[in-house]
Amino acid sequence: MDKIKITYIISNIDKALAFEWIANYFDKNKFELQFILLNSGSSELQRFLQQNRIKIYFINYRGKKDIPATFFIIWRILKKEKPAIIHTHLFDASLIGLLAGKLAGITKRILTRHHGNQHHVYFPNAVYYDKFINSIATHIIAPSESVKNILTNLEGVKSEKVKVINHGFDLSYFSQVDSKSVESLQQKYNPNNKWPVIGVISRYLELKGIQYIIPAFKRALELYPNALLLLANANGSYKAQVQHLLAQLDSESYIEIPFEAEVSTLYKLFDLFIHVPIEQSSEAFGQIYIEALASGIPSVFTLSGVASEFIEHRKNAYIVSHKNSEEIYEAIIEVLGDASLRSSIIRKGKVDVFARFTLKEMINKLEKIYEV
């Protein structure tokens, strides 16, 4: 039986475990995967694919001015390769790749929608592009019910065109971390063994809600003067506002980490994890919820993206209201002060993510879509 050739088209990605896992674990007897990567330079994903002898096309893509040339390059690649399916990820790749695929005669054009309501809230003109992208895709994968609701209720996509497939994870990556790696990061970021360590892994964007965490942490310092706030992925359009709030803290009480490749190890430094997007639809999925619980870190969350589908207050995490520093502060104090609560939400959190968000489950669902 001939293999089904699938071309993934992805833009502006450096390291992406999800695509590494897909490349490794898809049934190679049924499917032939290749990748078109749109980036301004080489990436960790590109190196991984090359090392694993997976066919890639790299396109030097620096932004809007490169759209026309990139479109024609992708069109030529698709005419040459003649894949049965293209599957696009992220905005630029989807805008350019789906149109190139349509004009190249690719009849099965799959889009995974990776953003939530950001365009509706912050960039309303971009919604027109979203609707265009939706129209030229033949199938749309929504990683959560929240994204499906945005697509169908706000953007007019027919429900039957959208399939909800939660992201899947190699959860052992987060649950089985080498102790020597943890010790190494401990020396790097917390050599003085400050306690408690409160972790945040989030780009500096208004919608991520970091502006509500910092005042809560500032109050918590009164009870825990040796506490440390670790802020990873510390870059983004809201950086000035976040750093204005951080300036109100003692410089010894927080560390900003622009990039850390060993994310699974970083989680092990945290005594408490906080992720508080400002709206239910801010996150398209929110893989950070899954990673934190798989890592066994007691967590404080607002409900956004997929969290609305499985997070339960005081069962697998501690839920706070959106945009509420007071509740975040209360959560910090309660969770840190109650060993029994910490233990129970750690245990239940692991059980729930291992039951629902496995890599095998996601790949099985994707393969069914590819085979139809």
SVG drawing of the C-alpha trace seen along z (x, -y; Angstrom):
<svg xmlns="http://www.w3.org/2000/svg" viewBox="-22 -51 47 53">
<polyline fill="none" stroke="black" stroke-width="0.4" points="0.0,0.0 1.3,-3.4 2.2,-5.7 0.1,-8.9 2.4,-11.8 1.8,-14.7 3.5,-18.1 3.6,-20.1 4.0,-23.9 5.1,-25.7 6.2,-29.3 8.3,-31.1 9.1,-28.1 12.5,-27.4 12.2,-24.4 8.9,-22.5 8.6,-19.2 5.2,-18.6 6.5,-18.4 9.5,-16.3 7.1,-13.8 4.9,-13.8 7.9,-13.2 9.1,-10.3 5.8,-8.5 3.7,-8.7 3.2,-5.3 6.0,-5.4 4.4,-2.4 1.4,-4.5 2.6,-8.0 5.5,-9.9 6.0,-13.2 7.9,-16.2 8.2,-19.7 8.3,-23.2 9.8,-25.6 9.4,-29.3 12.0,-31.0 14.4,-33.9 17.2,-31.5 18.0,-27.9 16.0,-26.4 16.2,-23.6 13.3,-21.9 15.2,-22.1 18.3,-20.5 16.2,-17.8 14.5,-16.9 17.8,-16.8 19.4,-14.6 16.4,-12.2 16.6,-12.3 13.2,-13.7 12.8,-15.7 12.6,-19.4 12.5,-22.6 13.8,-25.7 12.5,-29.1 14.2,-32.2 11.1,-34.1 11.5,-37.4 8.0,-38.8 5.3,-40.4 7.7,-41.5 8.7,-37.9 5.1,-36.7 5.0,-36.9 8.3,-35.1 7.5,-32.5 4.1,-31.8 5.7,-31.0 8.4,-28.8 5.8,-26.8 3.7,-26.5 6.6,-25.1 7.5,-22.7 3.9,-21.4 3.7,-21.0 7.0,-19.0 6.2,-16.8 2.5,-16.3 1.5,-15.5 -2.0,-14.1 -2.4,-16.4 -0.9,-19.7 -1.2,-20.5 -0.4,-24.1 0.5,-25.5 0.6,-29.1 -0.7,-32.3 1.9,-33.0 2.3,-29.4 -1.4,-29.0 -2.1,-32.2 0.6,-31.5 0.6,-27.7 -3.1,-27.0 -3.5,-29.4 -0.4,-27.9 -1.8,-24.5 -5.2,-25.3 -3.6,-26.8 -1.3,-23.8 -4.3,-21.5 -3.9,-19.9 -7.5,-18.8 -7.0,-18.1 -5.8,-21.2 -5.7,-21.0 -5.3,-23.9 -4.6,-23.7 -5.7,-26.9 -3.2,-27.9 -4.5,-31.2 -7.6,-32.1 -9.4,-35.4 -6.3,-37.7 -7.2,-39.0 -10.7,-39.8 -9.5,-41.7 -6.2,-43.3 -6.0,-43.2 -9.5,-43.3 -8.3,-43.7 -6.5,-40.4 -9.9,-38.7 -10.5,-39.2 -7.3,-37.1 -8.4,-34.5 -11.7,-34.2 -9.9,-33.9 -7.6,-31.2 -10.6,-29.3 -12.3,-29.5 -9.4,-27.9 -8.8,-25.1 -10.8,-22.0 -10.5,-20.8 -9.8,-22.7 -8.4,-21.2 -9.2,-23.1 -7.1,-22.1 -9.9,-22.9 -13.6,-23.5 -12.9,-27.2 -11.2,-27.5 -14.1,-25.6 -16.5,-28.1 -14.4,-31.1 -14.4,-29.5 -18.1,-28.7 -19.6,-31.5 -17.4,-34.4 -15.9,-33.5 -18.8,-31.7 -17.1,-28.4 -19.5,-25.5 -19.3,-23.1 -18.8,-20.0 -15.6,-21.5 -14.0,-21.7 -12.6,-18.7 -11.5,-19.1 -8.2,-17.3 -6.4,-18.1 -2.7,-18.4 -0.9,-15.3 2.3,-15.0 5.1,-12.5 4.2,-13.0 7.2,-11.1 9.3,-14.0 7.9,-16.1 7.4,-13.4 10.8,-11.7 13.5,-14.3 17.2,-13.6 18.1,-14.8 21.5,-16.0 19.9,-18.3 17.7,-19.7 20.7,-20.4 22.4,-22.2 19.5,-24.5 19.1,-25.0 22.7,-26.3 22.0,-28.5 18.7,-30.1 18.5,-29.5 21.9,-28.9 20.9,-30.2 18.0,-27.8 15.4,-30.4 12.0,-29.1 9.2,-29.0 9.9,-29.3 6.9,-30.5 7.2,-29.8 5.7,-31.5 6.3,-30.3 4.7,-32.8 5.6,-35.4 5.1,-39.0 1.7,-39.6 -1.2,-41.5 -3.5,-38.5 -1.2,-36.2 -2.1,-38.1 1.4,-38.4 0.4,-41.9 -1.9,-40.3 0.7,-37.8 3.4,-40.3 1.2,-42.3 0.1,-39.1 3.7,-37.9 4.7,-41.2 2.1,-40.7 3.2,-37.1 6.7,-38.3 5.4,-39.7 4.8,-36.2 7.5,-34.5 10.4,-37.1 12.8,-34.5 10.4,-33.7 11.7,-33.8 9.6,-34.5 11.0,-32.9 9.6,-34.3 10.5,-32.3 9.9,-33.2 10.5,-36.8 10.0,-38.6 7.0,-40.1 5.0,-43.2 4.0,-43.8 7.6,-43.8 7.7,-47.4 4.5,-47.1 5.7,-43.9 9.1,-45.3 7.5,-48.4 5.8,-46.2 8.9,-44.1 10.8,-47.3 8.6,-47.6 10.1,-44.3 13.5,-43.8 15.8,-42.7 16.9,-39.7 13.3,-38.3 12.8,-37.6 14.7,-36.4 13.7,-36.9 14.7,-34.1 14.4,-35.1 14.8,-31.5 15.4,-28.1 15.6,-25.0 15.2,-22.6 11.6,-23.4 10.8,-20.0 13.8,-20.5 12.8,-24.1 9.4,-23.0 11.2,-20.9 12.6,-24.1 9.1,-25.4 7.2,-24.9 4.1,-26.6 3.2,-27.3 0.9,-30.1 -0.8,-30.6 -3.6,-33.2 -4.7,-34.3 -7.1,-37.2 -10.1,-35.6 -11.5,-32.2 -10.7,-32.5 -7.2,-34.0 -5.6,-30.6 -6.2,-28.5 -5.1,-25.4 -2.7,-26.2 -0.1,-23.4 1.4,-25.0 -1.5,-23.6 -0.7,-20.1 3.1,-20.5 2.8,-21.8 0.4,-19.1 2.5,-16.3 5.5,-17.7 3.8,-17.3 3.8,-21.0 0.8,-22.3 -0.7,-25.0 -2.9,-28.1 -4.9,-28.7 -7.5,-30.8 -9.7,-28.9 -8.7,-29.5 -8.4,-27.3 -8.5,-23.6 -8.3,-24.2 -12.1,-25.0 -12.6,-21.4 -10.9,-19.5 -9.5,-21.7 -11.5,-21.4 -11.0,-23.7 -9.0,-22.2 -9.1,-18.8 -6.4,-19.0 -5.4,-22.7 -6.5,-25.9 -8.8,-28.1 -8.9,-31.9 -11.0,-34.4 -9.7,-36.3 -7.8,-39.5 -7.8,-39.1 -4.6,-39.7 -6.4,-39.3 -7.5,-35.7 -4.0,-34.9 -2.5,-36.1 -5.0,-34.0 -4.2,-31.0 -0.5,-31.3 -1.0,-31.5 -3.5,-28.6 -1.6,-26.2 1.8,-26.8 0.3,-26.6 -1.6,-23.3 0.5,-20.3 -2.5,-18.0 -4.1,-20.2 -0.8,-20.3 -0.4,-16.6 -4.0,-15.9 -3.9,-18.3 -0.5,-17.0 -1.8,-13.4 -5.1,-14.2 -3.5,-16.6 -1.1,-13.8 -3.9,-11.3 -6.0,-13.6 -3.4,-14.7 -2.1,-11.1 -5.7,-10.0 -6.5,-12.6 -3.5,-14.2 -1.3,-11.4 0.7,-11.6 -0.8,-8.3 -4.4,-9.7 -3.5,-12.7 -1.7,-10.8 -4.5,-8.2 -7.0,-11.0 -4.7,-12.8 -4.1,-9.6 -7.8,-9.0 -8.3,-12.4 -5.4,-11.8 -6.7,-8.4 -10.3,-9.5"/>
</svg>
